[in-house]
Amino acid sequence: MLWFRTPQKVYFKKGSMPVALNELRDVMGKKKAFLVTDSFLYQNGYTKPITDKLDELGITYTVFSNVQPDPTLANAQEGAKAMAAFQPDVIIALGGGSAMDAGKIMWVMYEHPEVDFQDLAMRFVDIRKRVYTFPKMGEKAYFVAIPTSSGTGSEVTPFAVITDQETGVKYPLADYELLPNMAIVDVDNMMSQPKGLTSASGVDVLTHALEAYASIMATDYTDGLALKAMKSVFEYLPRAYNDGTDLEARQKMADASCMAGMAFANAFLGVCHSMAHKLGAFHHLPHGIANALMISLVVEYNSAEVPQKMGTFSQYQYPHTMARYAECARFCGINAKSDEDAVKKLIEKIEELKKAVGVKATIKDYGVDEKYFLDTLDAMVEQAFDDQCTGANPRYPLMSEIKEMYLKAYYGK
């Protein structure tokens, strides 16, 4: 059996947020809302359209605006404590990946204060056949996710990442119980993304689409979403980057982010994200930038017709990643004589896009100290190999190969 899971309701289009929020009262009869966001969005008035609407609907609310950029367990516990005191029947998470992730984790702690994080973070091969059964969510509160960047796609995914502030270990939680009940993709919330965020989160969308398409768990249901998302990124990201007021480009990027989110929520990701997670954890590079620095190397690496080892999943019978990437290339408007040529041109196109949106060429260019990078390299390699994302990669990586990609990304090949 395979599957395609997505939130019950996904609303999109400019101006959709106030209309969608009407449902909280008119359809669901909600009385108390708990807003989760970060201090920047709160102080700059992003929550005002939501709180004004809640006032109009007669729904009482409280705002937790203390989400950190990489939310920690302590941060989520603080929010969950406020939630337990307020007893909301709807949670609204507004922000980028961090705010939505923190909101999901507070939701778990609020509904099930008894759960142990070691259990929630337990590893699995197939998400439907895991040893640990996630507790049933939504009994106390309905969850609404509203993104402000185009971006993580977290509004439609069953994932949340939380960092243990004591050990620095990042726990990626994954279970369809963590899917928001409603996602509202309203471009009015995204018009003022700064250039740096536009480019980093935009290349993250491209990486989500490329990794979901090449994944050993990709299906026809996810392929269409991934292809459309990557084509939109190539076409509209430079426009959104150069002119933040370009409504059409912003809208297309918001939709691409959400579609890529649906694709990787069901097909999962690959070794590019595994390596990017560790660059973020060890060297504090923004997630989108970390992906941007690795993605071309990963496309080249995965395209090997005779890999040392291939990924294993019952439906993935033989390595065919070069042909898959060639399909991506042709869908995105590349003309090529052969699959090999198509992949080469796809990598060139990715590199051109990165240059056009101000992504630097190497890890070194982002000011990561060489000695510290080399000192932490083996730990990063080991942790990237062991990352939950590695399992769905079409070519099963050897640690030596991950190390080689990191070094190429640091020095430029």
PyMOL commands that set and color helices and strands:
alter all, ss='L'
color gray80, all
select helices_A, chain A and resi 16-26+39-43+48-57+73-86+97-111+117-120+127-129+154-156+176-178+187-189+195-214+220-242+247-267+271-283+287-302+321-331+339-356+364-366+370-385+388-392+399-411
alter helices_A, ss='H'
color red, helices_A
select strands_A, chain A and resi 9-12+32-36+60-64+90-95+142-147+159-163+170-174+182-185
alter strands_A, ss='S'
color yellow, strands_A
deselect
rebuild
show_as cartoon
